[in-house]
């Protein structure tokens, strides 16, 4: 079952890989995006639903669970902080 997204906060910045525009070394532009996700997860393993939720926003470079609350019925509310990459070659 896919996790439900309760809240998403995003900050994005552009990073130029290679030599940048006009240098002749390469003009690949990638975007790093910081995310704060709040998920409601069903009982069971955490890794797969977390990876699925992050993949919807880009390729995860790093992530951490910064808060977790057990709810009645075995559900869990989880806050993730992550950095994802967009536009990789």
PyMOL Python script that loads the backbone (N, CA, C, O; Angstrom):
from pymol import cmd

cmd.read_pdbstr("""\
ATOM      1  N   UNK A   1       0.839  -1.177   0.000  1.00  0.00           N
ATOM      2  CA  UNK A   1       0.000   0.000   0.000  1.00  0.00           C
ATOM      3  C   UNK A   1       0.883   1.239   0.000  1.00  0.00           C
ATOM      4  O   UNK A   1       1.852   1.315   0.755  1.00  0.00           O
ATOM      5  N   UNK A   2       0.554   2.198  -0.836  1.00  0.00           N
ATOM      6  CA  UNK A   2       1.343   3.414  -0.916  1.00  0.00           C
ATOM      7  C   UNK A   2       1.092   4.276   0.316  1.00  0.00           C
ATOM      8  O   UNK A   2      -0.023   4.314   0.837  1.00  0.00           O
ATOM      9  N   UNK A   3       2.135   4.969   0.783  1.00  0.00           N
ATOM     10  CA  UNK A   3       1.953   5.850   1.924  1.00  0.00           C
ATOM     11  C   UNK A   3       1.120   7.057   1.525  1.00  0.00           C
ATOM     12  O   UNK A   3       1.153   7.492   0.374  1.00  0.00           O
ATOM     13  N   UNK A   4       0.379   7.589   2.473  1.00  0.00           N
ATOM     14  CA  UNK A   4      -0.345   8.818   2.194  1.00  0.00           C
ATOM     15  C   UNK A   4       0.553   9.988   2.578  1.00  0.00           C
ATOM     16  O   UNK A   4       1.226   9.955   3.608  1.00  0.00           O
ATOM     17  N   UNK A   5       0.556  11.010   1.748  1.00  0.00           N
ATOM     18  CA  UNK A   5       1.374  12.182   2.004  1.00  0.00           C
ATOM     19  C   UNK A   5       0.526  13.209   2.727  1.00  0.00           C
ATOM     20  O   UNK A   5      -0.452  13.716   2.177  1.00  0.00           O
ATOM     21  N   UNK A   6       0.899  13.513   3.954  1.00  0.00           N
ATOM     22  CA  UNK A   6       0.144  14.472   4.729  1.00  0.00           C
ATOM     23  C   UNK A   6       0.589  15.901   4.423  1.00  0.00           C
ATOM     24  O   UNK A   6      -0.231  16.819   4.406  1.00  0.00           O
ATOM     25  N   UNK A   7       1.879  16.088   4.184  1.00  0.00           N
ATOM     26  CA  UNK A   7       2.402  17.428   4.001  1.00  0.00           C
ATOM     27  C   UNK A   7       3.727  17.342   3.259  1.00  0.00           C
ATOM     28  O   UNK A   7       4.517  16.427   3.494  1.00  0.00           O
ATOM     29  N   UNK A   8       3.971  18.285   2.371  1.00  0.00           N
ATOM     30  CA  UNK A   8       5.236  18.333   1.639  1.00  0.00           C
ATOM     31  C   UNK A   8       5.730  19.776   1.643  1.00  0.00           C
ATOM     32  O   UNK A   8       4.984  20.698   1.314  1.00  0.00           O
ATOM     33  N   UNK A   9       6.990  19.961   2.017  1.00  0.00           N
ATOM     34  CA  UNK A   9       7.627  21.270   1.919  1.00  0.00           C
ATOM     35  C   UNK A   9       8.855  21.102   1.038  1.00  0.00           C
ATOM     36  O   UNK A   9       9.631  20.165   1.230  1.00  0.00           O
ATOM     37  N   UNK A  10       9.044  22.006   0.065  1.00  0.00           N
ATOM     38  CA  UNK A  10      10.148  21.871  -0.877  1.00  0.00           C
ATOM     39  C   UNK A  10      10.949  23.164  -0.947  1.00  0.00           C
ATOM     40  O   UNK A  10      10.394  24.262  -0.918  1.00  0.00           O
ATOM     41  N   UNK A  11      12.247  23.010  -1.038  1.00  0.00           N
ATOM     42  CA  UNK A  11      13.159  24.101  -1.370  1.00  0.00           C
ATOM     43  C   UNK A  11      14.023  23.582  -2.499  1.00  0.00           C
ATOM     44  O   UNK A  11      14.535  22.465  -2.422  1.00  0.00           O
ATOM     45  N   UNK A  12      14.193  24.364  -3.539  1.00  0.00           N
ATOM     46  CA  UNK A  12      14.994  23.898  -4.672  1.00  0.00           C
ATOM     47  C   UNK A  12      16.077  24.910  -5.000  1.00  0.00           C
ATOM     48  O   UNK A  12      15.895  26.115  -4.831  1.00  0.00           O
ATOM     49  N   UNK A  13      17.200  24.403  -5.468  1.00  0.00           N
ATOM     50  CA  UNK A  13      18.264  25.273  -5.961  1.00  0.00           C
ATOM     51  C   UNK A  13      18.912  24.585  -7.151  1.00  0.00           C
ATOM     52  O   UNK A  13      19.001  23.358  -7.194  1.00  0.00           O
ATOM     53  N   UNK A  14      19.361  25.372  -8.111  1.00  0.00           N
ATOM     54  CA  UNK A  14      20.020  24.819  -9.290  1.00  0.00           C
ATOM     55  C   UNK A  14      21.516  24.732  -9.045  1.00  0.00           C
ATOM     56  O   UNK A  14      22.123  25.647  -8.489  1.00  0.00           O
ATOM     57  N   UNK A  15      22.091  23.636  -9.461  1.00  0.00           N
ATOM     58  CA  UNK A  15      23.522  23.421  -9.362  1.00  0.00           C
ATOM     59  C   UNK A  15      23.996  23.056 -10.755  1.00  0.00           C
ATOM     60  O   UNK A  15      23.400  22.194 -11.401  1.00  0.00           O
ATOM     61  N   UNK A  16      25.047  23.686 -11.227  1.00  0.00           N
ATOM     62  CA  UNK A  16      25.567  23.382 -12.551  1.00  0.00           C
ATOM     63  C   UNK A  16      26.712  22.400 -12.424  1.00  0.00           C
ATOM     64  O   UNK A  16      27.676  22.645 -11.700  1.00  0.00           O
ATOM     65  N   UNK A  17      26.603  21.284 -13.132  1.00  0.00           N
ATOM     66  CA  UNK A  17      27.669  20.285 -13.148  1.00  0.00           C
ATOM     67  C   UNK A  17      28.564  20.558 -14.344  1.00  0.00           C
ATOM     68  O   UNK A  17      28.166  21.264 -15.270  1.00  0.00           O
ATOM     69  N   UNK A  18      29.748  20.016 -14.332  1.00  0.00           N
ATOM     70  CA  UNK A  18      30.685  20.262 -15.423  1.00  0.00           C
ATOM     71  C   UNK A  18      31.245  21.660 -15.301  1.00  0.00           C
ATOM     72  O   UNK A  18      31.462  22.149 -14.192  1.00  0.00           O
ATOM     73  N   UNK A  19      31.484  22.310 -16.429  1.00  0.00           N
ATOM     74  CA  UNK A  19      32.103  23.628 -16.414  1.00  0.00           C
ATOM     75  C   UNK A  19      31.121  24.773 -16.381  1.00  0.00           C
ATOM     76  O   UNK A  19      31.520  25.921 -16.183  1.00  0.00           O
ATOM     77  N   UNK A  20      29.852  24.495 -16.569  1.00  0.00           N
ATOM     78  CA  UNK A  20      28.869  25.570 -16.560  1.00  0.00           C
ATOM     79  C   UNK A  20      28.671  26.143 -17.952  1.00  0.00           C
ATOM     80  O   UNK A  20      29.324  25.723 -18.907  1.00  0.00           O
ATOM     81  N   UNK A  21      27.778  27.094 -18.058  1.00  0.00           N
ATOM     82  CA  UNK A  21      27.422  27.689 -19.346  1.00  0.00           C
ATOM     83  C   UNK A  21      28.596  28.471 -19.918  1.00  0.00           C
ATOM     84  O   UNK A  21      29.215  29.282 -19.229  1.00  0.00           O
ATOM     85  N   UNK A  22      28.894  28.211 -21.195  1.00  0.00           N
ATOM     86  CA  UNK A  22      29.897  28.986 -21.894  1.00  0.00           C
ATOM     87  C   UNK A  22      31.337  28.590 -21.639  1.00  0.00           C
ATOM     88  O   UNK A  22      32.244  29.248 -22.148  1.00  0.00           O
ATOM     89  N   UNK A  23      31.580  27.543 -20.872  1.00  0.00           N
ATOM     90  CA  UNK A  23      32.962  27.156 -20.596  1.00  0.00           C
ATOM     91  C   UNK A  23      33.458  26.094 -21.551  1.00  0.00           C
ATOM     92  O   UNK A  23      34.664  25.864 -21.642  1.00  0.00           O
ATOM     93  N   UNK A  24      32.548  25.434 -22.274  1.00  0.00           N
ATOM     94  CA  UNK A  24      32.938  24.379 -23.189  1.00  0.00           C
ATOM     95  C   UNK A  24      33.261  23.062 -22.503  1.00  0.00           C
ATOM     96  O   UNK A  24      33.631  22.095 -23.171  1.00  0.00           O
ATOM     97  N   UNK A  25      33.130  23.005 -21.186  1.00  0.00           N
ATOM     98  CA  UNK A  25      33.455  21.790 -20.440  1.00  0.00           C
ATOM     99  C   UNK A  25      32.229  20.906 -20.275  1.00  0.00           C
ATOM    100  O   UNK A  25      32.367  19.705 -20.046  1.00  0.00           O
ATOM    101  N   UNK A  26      31.069  21.455 -20.384  1.00  0.00           N
ATOM    102  CA  UNK A  26      29.832  20.695 -20.209  1.00  0.00           C
ATOM    103  C   UNK A  26      28.782  21.600 -19.604  1.00  0.00           C
ATOM    104  O   UNK A  26      29.083  22.423 -18.739  1.00  0.00           O
ATOM    105  N   UNK A  27      27.578  21.451 -20.047  1.00  0.00           N
ATOM    106  CA  UNK A  27      26.526  22.333 -19.578  1.00  0.00           C
ATOM    107  C   UNK A  27      25.378  21.552 -18.954  1.00  0.00           C
ATOM    108  O   UNK A  27      24.215  21.894 -19.168  1.00  0.00           O
ATOM    109  N   UNK A  28      25.676  20.529 -18.202  1.00  0.00           N
ATOM    110  CA  UNK A  28      24.633  19.729 -17.562  1.00  0.00           C
ATOM    111  C   UNK A  28      24.142  20.459 -16.318  1.00  0.00           C
ATOM    112  O   UNK A  28      24.927  20.750 -15.415  1.00  0.00           O
ATOM    113  N   UNK A  29      22.864  20.752 -16.269  1.00  0.00           N
ATOM    114  CA  UNK A  29      22.295  21.403 -15.099  1.00  0.00           C
ATOM    115  C   UNK A  29      21.443  20.397 -14.348  1.00  0.00           C
ATOM    116  O   UNK A  29      20.573  19.745 -14.925  1.00  0.00           O
ATOM    117  N   UNK A  30      21.699  20.281 -13.078  1.00  0.00           N
ATOM    118  CA  UNK A  30      20.901  19.420 -12.217  1.00  0.00           C
ATOM    119  C   UNK A  30      20.303  20.284 -11.119  1.00  0.00           C
ATOM    120  O   UNK A  30      20.812  21.359 -10.805  1.00  0.00           O
ATOM    121  N   UNK A  31      19.236  19.803 -10.554  1.00  0.00           N
ATOM    122  CA  UNK A  31      18.580  20.544  -9.487  1.00  0.00           C
ATOM    123  C   UNK A  31      18.565  19.700  -8.227  1.00  0.00           C
ATOM    124  O   UNK A  31      18.107  18.558  -8.239  1.00  0.00           O
ATOM    125  N   UNK A  32      19.063  20.263  -7.153  1.00  0.00           N
ATOM    126  CA  UNK A  32      18.953  19.637  -5.841  1.00  0.00           C
ATOM    127  C   UNK A  32      17.721  20.204  -5.164  1.00  0.00           C
ATOM    128  O   UNK A  32      17.480  21.410  -5.208  1.00  0.00           O
ATOM    129  N   UNK A  33      16.944  19.339  -4.542  1.00  0.00           N
ATOM    130  CA  UNK A  33      15.723  19.784  -3.888  1.00  0.00           C
ATOM    131  C   UNK A  33      15.682  19.227  -2.476  1.00  0.00           C
ATOM    132  O   UNK A  33      15.804  18.020  -2.267  1.00  0.00           O
ATOM    133  N   UNK A  34      15.508  20.119  -1.511  1.00  0.00           N
ATOM    134  CA  UNK A  34      15.320  19.686  -0.125  1.00  0.00           C
ATOM    135  C   UNK A  34      13.834  19.468   0.106  1.00  0.00           C
ATOM    136  O   UNK A  34      13.007  20.289  -0.291  1.00  0.00           O
ATOM    137  N   UNK A  35      13.502  18.366   0.743  1.00  0.00           N
ATOM    138  CA  UNK A  35      12.105  18.020   1.006  1.00  0.00           C
ATOM    139  C   UNK A  35      11.889  17.763   2.486  1.00  0.00           C
ATOM    140  O   UNK A  35      12.776  17.279   3.189  1.00  0.00           O
ATOM    141  N   UNK A  36      10.716  18.092   2.931  1.00  0.00           N
ATOM    142  CA  UNK A  36      10.223  17.646   4.222  1.00  0.00           C
ATOM    143  C   UNK A  36       8.888  16.968   3.937  1.00  0.00           C
ATOM    144  O   UNK A  36       7.929  17.630   3.539  1.00  0.00           O
ATOM    145  N   UNK A  37       8.820  15.658   4.137  1.00  0.00           N
ATOM    146  CA  UNK A  37       7.610  14.887   3.863  1.00  0.00           C
ATOM    147  C   UNK A  37       7.030  14.363   5.161  1.00  0.00           C
ATOM    148  O   UNK A  37       7.768  13.952   6.056  1.00  0.00           O
ATOM    149  N   UNK A  38       5.718  14.377   5.266  1.00  0.00           N
ATOM    150  CA  UNK A  38       5.025  13.727   6.368  1.00  0.00           C
ATOM    151  C   UNK A  38       4.199  12.602   5.772  1.00  0.00           C
ATOM    152  O   UNK A  38       3.383  12.829   4.879  1.00  0.00           O
ATOM    153  N   UNK A  39       4.411  11.385   6.265  1.00  0.00           N
ATOM    154  CA  UNK A  39       3.762  10.195   5.720  1.00  0.00           C
ATOM    155  C   UNK A  39       2.955   9.487   6.793  1.00  0.00           C
ATOM    156  O   UNK A  39       3.327   9.485   7.967  1.00  0.00           O
ATOM    157  N   UNK A  40       1.841   8.882   6.381  1.00  0.00           N
ATOM    158  CA  UNK A  40       1.087   7.964   7.227  1.00  0.00           C
ATOM    159  C   UNK A  40       1.344   6.577   6.662  1.00  0.00           C
ATOM    160  O   UNK A  40       0.935   6.278   5.540  1.00  0.00           O
ATOM    161  N   UNK A  41       2.019   5.729   7.430  1.00  0.00           N
ATOM    162  CA  UNK A  41       2.399   4.406   6.946  1.00  0.00           C
ATOM    163  C   UNK A  41       1.645   3.316   7.695  1.00  0.00           C
ATOM    164  O   UNK A  41       1.407   3.412   8.899  1.00  0.00           O
ATOM    165  N   UNK A  42       1.278   2.282   6.954  1.00  0.00           N
ATOM    166  CA  UNK A  42       0.614   1.116   7.527  1.00  0.00           C
ATOM    167  C   UNK A  42       1.640   0.277   8.286  1.00  0.00           C
ATOM    168  O   UNK A  42       2.843   0.449   8.093  1.00  0.00           O
ATOM    169  N   UNK A  43       1.175  -0.631   9.149  1.00  0.00           N
ATOM    170  CA  UNK A  43       2.108  -1.524   9.849  1.00  0.00           C
ATOM    171  C   UNK A  43       2.944  -2.318   8.850  1.00  0.00           C
ATOM    172  O   UNK A  43       2.455  -2.696   7.785  1.00  0.00           O
ATOM    173  N   UNK A  44       4.184  -2.566   9.193  1.00  0.00           N
ATOM    174  CA  UNK A  44       5.076  -3.336   8.330  1.00  0.00           C
ATOM    175  C   UNK A  44       6.406  -2.641   8.163  1.00  0.00           C
ATOM    176  O   UNK A  44       6.696  -1.656   8.842  1.00  0.00           O
ATOM    177  N   UNK A  45       7.220  -3.161   7.249  1.00  0.00           N
ATOM    178  CA  UNK A  45       8.539  -2.576   7.007  1.00  0.00           C
ATOM    179  C   UNK A  45       8.430  -1.120   6.536  1.00  0.00           C
ATOM    180  O   UNK A  45       7.458  -0.741   5.883  1.00  0.00           O
ATOM    181  N   UNK A  46       9.429  -0.322   6.872  1.00  0.00           N
ATOM    182  CA  UNK A  46       9.419   1.102   6.537  1.00  0.00           C
ATOM    183  C   UNK A  46      10.162   1.438   5.246  1.00  0.00           C
ATOM    184  O   UNK A  46       9.767   2.361   4.534  1.00  0.00           O
ATOM    185  N   UNK A  47      11.223   0.709   4.933  1.00  0.00           N
ATOM    186  CA  UNK A  47      12.122   1.110   3.858  1.00  0.00           C
ATOM    187  C   UNK A  47      11.420   1.241   2.509  1.00  0.00           C
ATOM    188  O   UNK A  47      11.571   2.262   1.838  1.00  0.00           O
ATOM    189  N   UNK A  48      10.661   0.236   2.101  1.00  0.00           N
ATOM    190  CA  UNK A  48      10.028   0.267   0.778  1.00  0.00           C
ATOM    191  C   UNK A  48       9.052   1.434   0.621  1.00  0.00           C
ATOM    192  O   UNK A  48       9.144   2.149  -0.377  1.00  0.00           O
ATOM    193  N   UNK A  49       8.116   1.665   1.559  1.00  0.00           N
ATOM    194  CA  UNK A  49       7.209   2.803   1.361  1.00  0.00           C
ATOM    195  C   UNK A  49       7.919   4.154   1.415  1.00  0.00           C
ATOM    196  O   UNK A  49       7.497   5.096   0.744  1.00  0.00           O
ATOM    197  N   UNK A  50       8.988   4.263   2.199  1.00  0.00           N
ATOM    198  CA  UNK A  50       9.750   5.515   2.242  1.00  0.00           C
ATOM    199  C   UNK A  50      10.443   5.744   0.902  1.00  0.00           C
ATOM    200  O   UNK A  50      10.394   6.849   0.362  1.00  0.00           O
ATOM    201  N   UNK A  51      11.086   4.712   0.364  1.00  0.00           N
ATOM    202  CA  UNK A  51      11.768   4.849  -0.931  1.00  0.00           C
ATOM    203  C   UNK A  51      10.779   5.179  -2.046  1.00  0.00           C
ATOM    204  O   UNK A  51      11.098   5.968  -2.935  1.00  0.00           O
ATOM    205  N   UNK A  52       9.579   4.586  -2.013  1.00  0.00           N
ATOM    206  CA  UNK A  52       8.552   4.888  -3.016  1.00  0.00           C
ATOM    207  C   UNK A  52       8.112   6.343  -2.929  1.00  0.00           C
ATOM    208  O   UNK A  52       7.961   7.011  -3.952  1.00  0.00           O
ATOM    209  N   UNK A  53       7.908   6.832  -1.716  1.00  0.00           N
ATOM    210  CA  UNK A  53       7.479   8.222  -1.538  1.00  0.00           C
ATOM    211  C   UNK A  53       8.551   9.188  -2.024  1.00  0.00           C
ATOM    212  O   UNK A  53       8.236  10.181  -2.680  1.00  0.00           O
ATOM    213  N   UNK A  54       9.810   8.912  -1.713  1.00  0.00           N
ATOM    214  CA  UNK A  54      10.899   9.789  -2.143  1.00  0.00           C
ATOM    215  C   UNK A  54      11.089   9.759  -3.655  1.00  0.00           C
ATOM    216  O   UNK A  54      11.384  10.793  -4.256  1.00  0.00           O
ATOM    217  N   UNK A  55      10.927   8.597  -4.281  1.00  0.00           N
ATOM    218  CA  UNK A  55      11.125   8.460  -5.725  1.00  0.00           C
ATOM    219  C   UNK A  55      10.143   9.319  -6.525  1.00  0.00           C
ATOM    220  O   UNK A  55      10.427   9.668  -7.671  1.00  0.00           O
ATOM    221  N   UNK A  56       9.005   9.661  -5.946  1.00  0.00           N
ATOM    222  CA  UNK A  56       8.035  10.524  -6.620  1.00  0.00           C
ATOM    223  C   UNK A  56       8.570  11.940  -6.798  1.00  0.00           C
ATOM    224  O   UNK A  56       8.033  12.710  -7.594  1.00  0.00           O
ATOM    225  N   UNK A  57       9.628  12.289  -6.060  1.00  0.00           N
ATOM    226  CA  UNK A  57      10.158  13.652  -6.065  1.00  0.00           C
ATOM    227  C   UNK A  57      11.533  13.763  -6.708  1.00  0.00           C
ATOM    228  O   UNK A  57      12.033  14.876  -6.875  1.00  0.00           O
ATOM    229  N   UNK A  58      12.164  12.648  -7.075  1.00  0.00           N
ATOM    230  CA  UNK A  58      13.487  12.666  -7.678  1.00  0.00           C
ATOM    231  C   UNK A  58      14.314  11.500  -7.167  1.00  0.00           C
ATOM    232  O   UNK A  58      13.797  10.602  -6.502  1.00  0.00           O
ATOM    233  N   UNK A  59      15.611  11.521  -7.486  1.00  0.00           N
ATOM    234  CA  UNK A  59      16.530  10.472  -7.025  1.00  0.00           C
ATOM    235  C   UNK A  59      17.085  10.877  -5.661  1.00  0.00           C
ATOM    236  O   UNK A  59      17.797  11.877  -5.564  1.00  0.00           O
ATOM    237  N   UNK A  60      16.772  10.121  -4.604  1.00  0.00           N
ATOM    238  CA  UNK A  60      17.230  10.523  -3.271  1.00  0.00           C
ATOM    239  C   UNK A  60      18.752  10.433  -3.136  1.00  0.00           C
ATOM    240  O   UNK A  60      19.357   9.414  -3.469  1.00  0.00           O
ATOM    241  N   UNK A  61      19.352  11.507  -2.649  1.00  0.00           N
ATOM    242  CA  UNK A  61      20.777  11.511  -2.331  1.00  0.00           C
ATOM    243  C   UNK A  61      20.987  11.133  -0.870  1.00  0.00           C
ATOM    244  O   UNK A  61      21.902  10.383  -0.531  1.00  0.00           O
ATOM    245  N   UNK A  62      20.123  11.664  -0.016  1.00  0.00           N
ATOM    246  CA  UNK A  62      20.173  11.318   1.404  1.00  0.00           C
ATOM    247  C   UNK A  62      18.801  11.599   2.003  1.00  0.00           C
ATOM    248  O   UNK A  62      18.051  12.434   1.497  1.00  0.00           O
ATOM    249  N   UNK A  63      18.484  10.900   3.078  1.00  0.00           N
ATOM    250  CA  UNK A  63      17.235  11.140   3.779  1.00  0.00           C
ATOM    251  C   UNK A  63      17.363  10.660   5.217  1.00  0.00           C
ATOM    252  O   UNK A  63      18.229   9.848   5.543  1.00  0.00           O
ATOM    253  N   UNK A  64      16.483  11.179   6.071  1.00  0.00           N
ATOM    254  CA  UNK A  64      16.475  10.788   7.478  1.00  0.00           C
ATOM    255  C   UNK A  64      15.057  10.883   8.017  1.00  0.00           C
ATOM    256  O   UNK A  64      14.288  11.760   7.624  1.00  0.00           O
ATOM    257  N   UNK A  65      14.719   9.974   8.919  1.00  0.00           N
ATOM    258  CA  UNK A  65      13.470  10.071   9.670  1.00  0.00           C
ATOM    259  C   UNK A  65      13.751  11.025  10.824  1.00  0.00           C
ATOM    260  O   UNK A  65      14.613  10.754  11.660  1.00  0.00           O
ATOM    261  N   UNK A  66      13.024  12.145  10.872  1.00  0.00           N
ATOM    262  CA  UNK A  66      13.261  13.133  11.921  1.00  0.00           C
ATOM    263  C   UNK A  66      12.192  13.114  13.006  1.00  0.00           C
ATOM    264  O   UNK A  66      12.369  13.727  14.058  1.00  0.00           O
ATOM    265  N   UNK A  67      11.083  12.415  12.760  1.00  0.00           N
ATOM    266  CA  UNK A  67      10.045  12.253  13.781  1.00  0.00           C
ATOM    267  C   UNK A  67       9.191  11.048  13.416  1.00  0.00           C
ATOM    268  O   UNK A  67       8.983  10.753  12.239  1.00  0.00           O
ATOM    269  N   UNK A  68       8.700  10.356  14.438  1.00  0.00           N
ATOM    270  CA  UNK A  68       7.846   9.192  14.221  1.00  0.00           C
ATOM    271  C   UNK A  68       6.895   9.059  15.405  1.00  0.00           C
ATOM    272  O   UNK A  68       7.317   9.140  16.558  1.00  0.00           O
ATOM    273  N   UNK A  69       5.614   8.855  15.118  1.00  0.00           N
ATOM    274  CA  UNK A  69       4.615   8.664  16.164  1.00  0.00           C
ATOM    275  C   UNK A  69       3.793   7.425  15.834  1.00  0.00           C
ATOM    276  O   UNK A  69       3.265   7.298  14.729  1.00  0.00           O
ATOM    277  N   UNK A  70       3.687   6.507  16.804  1.00  0.00           N
ATOM    278  CA  UNK A  70       2.842   5.318  16.641  1.00  0.00           C
ATOM    279  C   UNK A  70       1.392   5.721  16.893  1.00  0.00           C
ATOM    280  O   UNK A  70       1.089   6.405  17.871  1.00  0.00           O
ATOM    281  N   UNK A  71       0.506   5.292  16.004  1.00  0.00           N
ATOM    282  CA  UNK A  71      -0.911   5.627  16.102  1.00  0.00           C
ATOM    283  C   UNK A  71      -1.717   4.367  16.389  1.00  0.00           C
ATOM    284  O   UNK A  71      -1.229   3.259  16.170  1.00  0.00           O
ATOM    285  N   UNK A  72      -2.959   4.526  16.882  1.00  0.00           N
ATOM    286  CA  UNK A  72      -3.808   3.361  17.108  1.00  0.00           C
ATOM    287  C   UNK A  72      -3.982   2.563  15.814  1.00  0.00           C
ATOM    288  O   UNK A  72      -4.069   3.139  14.729  1.00  0.00           O
ATOM    289  N   UNK A  73      -4.031   1.265  15.935  1.00  0.00           N
ATOM    290  CA  UNK A  73      -4.191   0.400  14.771  1.00  0.00           C
ATOM    291  C   UNK A  73      -2.880   0.059  14.094  1.00  0.00           C
ATOM    292  O   UNK A  73      -2.879  -0.600  13.054  1.00  0.00           O
ATOM    293  N   UNK A  74      -1.770   0.491  14.657  1.00  0.00           N
ATOM    294  CA  UNK A  74      -0.470   0.146  14.105  1.00  0.00           C
ATOM    295  C   UNK A  74       0.079   1.106  13.063  1.00  0.00           C
ATOM    296  O   UNK A  74       1.222   0.956  12.633  1.00  0.00           O
ATOM    297  N   UNK A  75      -0.715   2.093  12.647  1.00  0.00           N
ATOM    298  CA  UNK A  75      -0.194   3.068  11.688  1.00  0.00           C
ATOM    299  C   UNK A  75       0.895   3.910  12.341  1.00  0.00           C
ATOM    300  O   UNK A  75       0.978   4.020  13.565  1.00  0.00           O
ATOM    301  N   UNK A  76       1.734   4.505  11.479  1.00  0.00           N
ATOM    302  CA  UNK A  76       2.788   5.390  11.968  1.00  0.00           C
ATOM    303  C   UNK A  76       2.787   6.681  11.168  1.00  0.00           C
ATOM    304  O   UNK A  76       2.671   6.671   9.942  1.00  0.00           O
ATOM    305  N   UNK A  77       2.917   7.790  11.881  1.00  0.00           N
ATOM    306  CA  UNK A  77       3.115   9.093  11.258  1.00  0.00           C
ATOM    307  C   UNK A  77       4.612   9.338  11.287  1.00  0.00           C
ATOM    308  O   UNK A  77       5.242   9.261  12.341  1.00  0.00           O
ATOM    309  N   UNK A  78       5.186   9.635  10.114  1.00  0.00           N
ATOM    310  CA  UNK A  78       6.631   9.798  10.001  1.00  0.00           C
ATOM    311  C   UNK A  78       6.936  11.097   9.273  1.00  0.00           C
ATOM    312  O   UNK A  78       6.311  11.418   8.262  1.00  0.00           O
ATOM    313  N   UNK A  79       7.902  11.839   9.797  1.00  0.00           N
ATOM    314  CA  UNK A  79       8.422  13.013   9.095  1.00  0.00           C
ATOM    315  C   UNK A  79       9.802  12.660   8.550  1.00  0.00           C
ATOM    316  O   UNK A  79      10.659  12.157   9.276  1.00  0.00           O
ATOM    317  N   UNK A  80      10.004  12.930   7.256  1.00  0.00           N
ATOM    318  CA  UNK A  80      11.286  12.702   6.590  1.00  0.00           C
ATOM    319  C   UNK A  80      11.874  14.033   6.152  1.00  0.00           C
ATOM    320  O   UNK A  80      11.146  14.924   5.713  1.00  0.00           O
ATOM    321  N   UNK A  81      13.170  14.167   6.269  1.00  0.00           N
ATOM    322  CA  UNK A  81      13.918  15.270   5.663  1.00  0.00           C
ATOM    323  C   UNK A  81      14.802  14.619   4.609  1.00  0.00           C
ATOM    324  O   UNK A  81      15.472  13.626   4.892  1.00  0.00           O
ATOM    325  N   UNK A  82      14.811  15.164   3.400  1.00  0.00           N
ATOM    326  CA  UNK A  82      15.549  14.524   2.307  1.00  0.00           C
ATOM    327  C   UNK A  82      16.121  15.561   1.349  1.00  0.00           C
ATOM    328  O   UNK A  82      15.680  16.709   1.301  1.00  0.00           O
ATOM    329  N   UNK A  83      17.117  15.118   0.590  1.00  0.00           N
ATOM    330  CA  UNK A  83      17.639  15.871  -0.552  1.00  0.00           C
ATOM    331  C   UNK A  83      17.539  14.939  -1.752  1.00  0.00           C
ATOM    332  O   UNK A  83      18.048  13.819  -1.729  1.00  0.00           O
ATOM    333  N   UNK A  84      16.868  15.424  -2.810  1.00  0.00           N
ATOM    334  CA  UNK A  84      16.715  14.627  -4.024  1.00  0.00           C
ATOM    335  C   UNK A  84      17.332  15.375  -5.199  1.00  0.00           C
ATOM    336  O   UNK A  84      17.491  16.595  -5.165  1.00  0.00           O
ATOM    337  N   UNK A  85      17.674  14.624  -6.232  1.00  0.00           N
ATOM    338  CA  UNK A  85      18.347  15.149  -7.413  1.00  0.00           C
ATOM    339  C   UNK A  85      17.424  15.035  -8.616  1.00  0.00           C
ATOM    340  O   UNK A  85      16.782  14.004  -8.818  1.00  0.00           O
ATOM    341  N   UNK A  86      17.358  16.101  -9.421  1.00  0.00           N
ATOM    342  CA  UNK A  86      16.588  16.120 -10.671  1.00  0.00           C
ATOM    343  C   UNK A  86      17.528  16.428 -11.819  1.00  0.00           C
ATOM    344  O   UNK A  86      18.458  17.219 -11.667  1.00  0.00           O
ATOM    345  N   UNK A  87      17.295  15.811 -12.965  1.00  0.00           N
ATOM    346  CA  UNK A  87      18.022  16.154 -14.179  1.00  0.00           C
ATOM    347  C   UNK A  87      19.398  15.545 -14.308  1.00  0.00           C
ATOM    348  O   UNK A  87      20.238  16.069 -15.039  1.00  0.00           O
ATOM    349  N   UNK A  88      19.645  14.448 -13.613  1.00  0.00           N
ATOM    350  CA  UNK A  88      20.951  13.790 -13.739  1.00  0.00           C
ATOM    351  C   UNK A  88      21.061  13.156 -15.120  1.00  0.00           C
ATOM    352  O   UNK A  88      20.073  12.641 -15.644  1.00  0.00           O
ATOM    353  N   UNK A  89      22.254  13.187 -15.715  1.00  0.00           N
ATOM    354  CA  UNK A  89      22.426  12.597 -17.053  1.00  0.00           C
ATOM    355  C   UNK A  89      22.191  11.108 -17.054  1.00  0.00           C
ATOM    356  O   UNK A  89      22.297  10.467 -18.100  1.00  0.00           O
TER     357      UNK A  89
END
""", "prot")
cmd.dss("prot")
cmd.show_as("cartoon", "prot")
cmd.util.cbc("prot")
cmd.orient("prot")
